[in-house]
């Protein structure tokens, strides 16, 4: 790790990128706890200053995938991988309603995230108020994904070492390489990914890294607050990766035949009013609310339906999303998702449940056998 820090730690102009092999080895040292706390901090900050290359991002992700087996889901599912790690300050979680509508339209959506920043709450509090399980293990998430078309996977339960690195953002005050890597992790190895980013350089870098990893299809979205959401108030820059080709897009509500909205139409709720956000989503899914907030959710549902392969274009996907909503299928899907699951786990470590380090040790102790599996 000292050699890697020395190589990347000379600043933007003189620092050098790590090779594919060096990047994988560095990630292994981080995950397996071989690097000291000082080395961890130095490496993450040096990489932040230099900025990750495409090769480094792809190699970091490939190495991280070696330690946890993918969710056991059939490859025949029309599935979309949907990472949600940005958290919200100003807007509500349209991505939740969109995923439920997409599931009602026949797509399968695996949402995964981590509630690592109390200043930017993720979807978990809202999902909990909707009655949707948020503490599933890998088997439970896979089971619900197959049966209902939607599941949420908490990274702290699926992959504790990576989740703890995400939490370092609070201590460092800066995002680290684990932010893009976790977005690319793809726990179910879905054939299609929809990834949101906030910083423009990562739009192209993540797209090219996914291409290196052999991803067949992905939509990389410069989304609302960094989440995988198209904006209702402006055009959204998107890069589509499909069969090795990268297609730049600018997607607007008008492309769906919808009116341009405003920032107020997407306005969120404080953490203390999460019940009101859940109530809004429930009313939209049940057909009680029309107008701009509903349009925002519908256009993003259409994006997910398209990404899953259920439609050949966004224009073709919109009627499928609308039919799922207007027919009552989306409302029924919400009721189905709120049923009690047999696979819920005990509380997270900080809530007095799982041991703080046991799962991490279990994952890294299986490193030799997992490294031989396909990434």
C-alpha positions in Angstrom: 0.0 0.0 0.0 2.9 2.4 0.7 4.1 1.9 -2.9 0.6 2.6 -4.3 0.2 5.7 -2.2 3.6 7.0 -3.4 2.6 6.4 -7.0 -0.7 8.2 -6.9 0.1 10.8 -4.2 2.1 13.3 -6.1 -0.9 15.4 -7.2 -2.9 15.8 -10.4 0.0 16.7 -12.6 2.7 14.3 -11.4 0.7 11.5 -9.8 0.5 8.3 -11.9 -2.4 6.0 -12.4 -2.3 2.5 -11.1 -2.3 -0.4 -13.5 -5.2 -2.9 -13.6 -3.3 -5.4 -11.4 -2.2 -2.7 -8.9 -5.7 -1.4 -8.6 -7.1 -4.8 -7.8 -4.4 -5.4 -5.3 -5.0 -2.1 -3.6 -8.7 -2.9 -3.3 -7.9 -6.3 -1.8 -5.7 -4.6 0.8 -8.5 -2.2 1.7 -11.3 -4.8 1.9 -9.2 -7.4 3.8 -8.1 -4.9 6.3 -4.4 -5.2 5.5 -3.9 -1.4 5.1 -3.5 0.6 8.3 -6.0 3.3 9.1 -3.4 5.9 8.2 -2.8 4.2 4.9 -6.5 3.9 4.2 -7.0 7.7 4.7 -3.9 8.6 2.7 -4.9 6.3 -0.2 -8.5 7.5 -0.4 -7.5 11.2 -0.3 -4.7 10.8 -2.7 -7.0 9.0 -5.2 -9.6 11.7 -4.6 -7.1 14.5 -5.5 -5.7 12.6 -8.6 -9.1 11.3 -9.6 -9.7 7.7 -10.6 -8.9 6.6 -14.1 -11.3 4.5 -16.1 -9.0 1.5 -15.6 -8.8 2.0 -11.9 -12.5 2.3 -11.5 -13.1 -0.9 -13.5 -10.4 -2.8 -11.6 -11.6 -1.6 -8.2 -15.1 -2.8 -9.0 -13.9 -6.2 -10.4 -11.9 -6.8 -7.2 -14.7 -5.8 -5.0 -17.1 -8.2 -6.8 -14.7 -11.1 -5.9 -15.6 -11.2 -2.2 -19.4 -11.6 -2.4 -21.4 -14.0 -4.5 -24.1 -12.5 -6.7 -27.7 -12.8 -5.7 -29.2 -16.1 -6.9 -31.6 -14.9 -9.5 -32.4 -16.5 -12.9 -30.8 -14.8 -15.9 -34.2 -14.8 -17.7 -35.5 -11.9 -15.5 -36.0 -8.6 -17.3 -34.0 -7.0 -14.5 -32.6 -3.6 -13.8 -29.9 -2.9 -11.3 -30.7 0.4 -9.5 -28.2 1.8 -7.1 -29.4 4.7 -4.8 -26.5 6.0 -2.7 -26.7 9.8 -3.2 -29.4 10.6 -0.7 -31.8 13.6 -0.8 -31.9 17.1 0.4 -34.2 19.0 -1.9 -36.4 16.5 -3.7 -38.6 13.5 -2.9 -37.6 9.9 -3.8 -39.4 9.6 -7.2 -37.2 6.6 -7.8 -39.3 4.6 -5.3 -42.6 5.2 -7.1 -40.9 4.7 -10.5 -39.5 1.3 -9.5 -42.8 0.1 -8.2 -44.6 1.1 -11.4 -41.9 -0.6 -13.5 -42.3 -3.8 -11.4 -46.1 -3.6 -12.0 -45.3 -3.3 -15.7 -43.4 -6.5 -15.8 -39.8 -5.4 -15.1 -37.7 -6.6 -12.1 -35.9 -3.9 -10.2 -33.2 -4.5 -7.6 -32.6 -1.3 -5.6 -29.6 -1.2 -3.4 -28.2 1.6 -1.2 -26.7 2.5 2.2 -28.0 5.0 4.8 -24.5 6.3 5.5 -25.2 10.1 5.5 -27.7 11.4 8.0 -27.7 14.7 6.2 -28.9 13.1 3.0 -31.4 10.4 3.8 -31.8 7.6 1.3 -35.0 5.6 0.4 -35.0 3.3 3.5 -37.2 5.5 5.8 -39.7 6.0 3.0 -39.7 2.3 2.1 -40.2 1.4 5.7 -43.3 3.7 6.0 -44.7 2.1 2.9 -44.3 -1.3 4.6 -41.6 -2.6 2.2 -38.9 -4.7 3.8 -35.5 -3.0 3.9 -33.4 -5.6 5.9 -33.3 -8.6 3.6 -30.3 -10.9 3.2 -29.2 -11.8 -0.3 -31.4 -14.9 -0.4 -34.4 -12.9 0.8 -33.8 -10.1 -1.7 -33.4 -12.6 -4.6 -36.6 -14.5 -3.5 -38.7 -11.3 -3.4 -37.2 -10.1 -6.7 -38.3 -13.2 -8.4 -41.8 -13.3 -6.8 -42.7 -9.6 -6.8 -40.3 -7.9 -9.3 -38.9 -5.5 -6.7 -36.5 -5.8 -3.7 -34.3 -3.4 -1.7 -30.8 -4.6 -0.6 -29.0 -2.8 2.2 -25.3 -2.7 1.4 -24.5 -2.8 5.2 -26.1 -6.2 5.3 -24.9 -7.6 2.0 -21.4 -6.3 2.0 -20.3 -4.8 5.4 -16.7 -3.9 4.5 -17.8 -1.7 1.6 -20.6 -0.1 3.6 -18.1 0.9 6.3 -15.9 2.6 3.6 -19.0 4.5 2.4 -19.5 5.7 6.0 -16.0 7.2 5.9 -17.4 10.1 3.9 -18.8 11.5 7.1 -15.3 11.5 8.7 -13.4 12.7 5.6 -16.0 15.2 4.4 -15.4 14.0 0.8 -16.7 11.3 -1.4 -14.2 8.5 -2.0 -13.6 5.9 -4.7 -16.2 3.6 -3.0 -18.9 5.9 -4.1 -18.7 5.1 -7.9 -17.5 1.5 -7.2 -20.6 0.7 -5.1 -22.8 2.1 -7.8 -21.2 -0.3 -10.3 -21.2 -3.3 -8.0 -24.3 -4.9 -9.5 -25.1 -7.4 -6.8 -27.4 -9.5 -9.0 -25.2 -9.2 -12.1 -28.2 -7.8 -13.9 -27.9 -7.4 -17.6 -29.0 -3.8 -17.4 -28.0 -1.0 -15.0 -29.4 2.5 -14.4 -26.8 4.5 -12.5 -27.1 8.1 -11.3 -24.2 10.5 -10.9 -23.9 14.1 -9.8 -20.4 15.0 -11.1 -20.1 15.3 -14.8 -16.6 13.6 -15.1 -18.0 10.4 -13.7 -20.8 10.3 -16.4 -18.2 9.3 -18.9 -15.8 7.5 -16.6 -18.4 5.1 -15.2 -19.8 4.4 -18.7 -16.3 3.5 -19.9 -15.5 1.4 -16.8 -18.7 -0.6 -17.3 -17.8 -1.1 -20.9 -14.4 -2.5 -19.7 -16.3 -4.8 -17.2 -18.3 -6.2 -20.1 -21.7 -4.7 -19.2 -24.1 -5.2 -22.0 -26.5 -2.4 -21.3 -26.6 0.6 -19.0 -28.0 4.1 -18.7 -25.7 6.5 -16.8 -27.7 9.5 -15.7 -26.6 12.9 -14.5 -29.5 12.7 -12.3 -31.5 14.7 -9.8 -29.2 15.1 -6.7 -27.1 12.3 -8.1 -29.8 9.7 -7.9 -30.9 7.7 -11.0 -33.7 10.1 -11.8 -34.5 12.1 -14.9 -35.4 15.7 -14.1 -38.9 17.1 -14.7 -37.6 20.6 -14.7 -34.9 20.4 -17.3 -33.2 18.2 -19.8 -31.1 15.4 -18.3 -27.8 14.3 -19.8 -27.6 10.5 -20.2 -25.1 8.1 -21.7 -26.5 4.8 -23.0 -24.1 1.9 -23.1 -25.5 -0.8 -25.4 -23.6 -3.7 -27.1 -20.3 -1.9 -26.7 -21.5 1.4 -28.1 -21.9 4.6 -26.1 -24.8 6.9 -27.2 -25.1 10.4 -25.7 -28.6 11.5 -25.0 -30.4 14.6 -23.7 -33.7 13.5 -22.3 -36.5 16.0 -21.5 -40.1 15.5 -20.3 -41.2 16.6 -23.8 -39.7 13.4 -25.1 -42.4 11.6 -23.2 -45.1 14.0 -24.3 -45.1 15.5 -20.8 -45.0 19.2 -19.8 -41.8 20.7 -18.4 -42.2 21.1 -14.7 -40.4 23.1 -12.0 -38.1 22.4 -9.1 -41.1 23.0 -6.8 -42.9 20.1 -8.4 -40.1 17.8 -7.3 -39.7 19.4 -3.8 -38.9 16.9 -1.0 -39.8 16.5 2.6 -37.7 17.0 5.8 -36.6 13.8 7.6 -39.3 14.5 10.2 -42.0 14.4 7.5 -41.0 11.1 5.9 -44.5 9.8 6.6 -45.9 12.6 4.4 -43.5 11.6 1.6 -44.6 8.0 1.8 -48.3 9.2 1.8 -47.7 11.2 -1.4 -46.1 8.2 -3.1 -49.0 6.0 -2.0 -51.6 8.4 -3.3 -49.8 8.7 -6.6 -49.6 5.0 -7.0 -53.3 4.6 -6.1 -54.3 7.2 -8.7 -55.5 9.8 -6.3 -52.9 12.4 -7.4 -52.4 13.7 -10.9 -50.2 16.5 -12.2 -46.5 17.2 -12.2 -45.3 15.0 -9.3 -47.1 12.1 -10.9 -45.6 12.9 -14.3 -42.1 12.9 -12.7 -42.6 9.4 -11.4 -44.1 8.1 -14.6 -41.3 9.4 -16.9 -38.7 7.7 -14.7 -40.8 4.5 -14.6 -40.7 4.5 -18.4 -37.0 4.8 -18.3 -36.7 1.7 -16.1 -39.2 -0.2 -18.3 -37.1 0.7 -21.3 -33.8 -0.2 -19.5 -35.2 -3.7 -18.6 -35.9 -4.5 -22.2 -39.6 -4.5 -21.9 -39.8 -1.7 -24.5 -37.7 -0.8 -27.5 -37.8 2.9 -26.8 -38.8 5.4 -24.1 -41.8 6.4 -26.2 -42.9 2.8 -26.3 -42.2 2.3 -22.5 -44.4 5.3 -21.4 -47.8 3.6 -22.3 -46.7 0.5 -20.4 -45.9 2.6 -17.3 -49.2 4.5 -17.6 -51.2 1.3 -18.0 -49.6 -0.1 -14.9 -50.6 3.0 -13.0 -54.1 3.6 -14.4 -55.2 0.0 -14.2 -54.5 -0.2 -10.5 -51.6 -2.7 -11.0 -49.1 -0.3 -9.4 -51.4 0.1 -6.3 -51.7 -3.7 -6.1 -48.0 -4.1 -6.5 -47.4 -1.8 -3.5 -49.8 -3.9 -1.4 -48.0 -7.0 -2.5 -44.6 -5.6 -1.6 -45.8 -4.6 1.8 -46.5 -8.2 2.8 -44.3 -9.6 5.6 -41.3 -11.4 4.3 -39.9 -14.6 5.8 -36.3 -13.4 5.1 -36.0 -10.2 7.2 -32.9 -10.0 9.3 -32.2 -8.7 12.8 -31.3 -5.0 13.3 -28.2 -3.5 11.7 -25.1 -3.3 13.9 -25.5 0.3 15.0 -29.1 -0.6 16.1 -27.9 -3.4 18.4 -28.3 -6.3 16.0 -25.7 -8.0 13.9 -22.1 -8.1 15.2 -20.1 -5.1 14.0 -17.3 -7.2 12.5 -18.5 -10.8 12.1 -20.0 -10.4 8.7 -16.9 -8.5 7.4 -14.6 -11.3 8.6 -16.8 -13.9 7.1 -16.7 -12.2 3.7 -12.9 -11.7 3.6 -12.2 -15.2 5.0 -13.9 -16.6 1.9 -11.7 -14.5 -0.4 -9.7 -17.4 -2.0 -12.8 -19.3 -3.1 -14.7 -16.2 -4.2 -11.9 -14.9 -6.2 -12.1 -18.0 -8.4 -15.7 -17.2 -9.3 -16.7 -15.1 -12.3 -16.8 -11.4 -11.4 
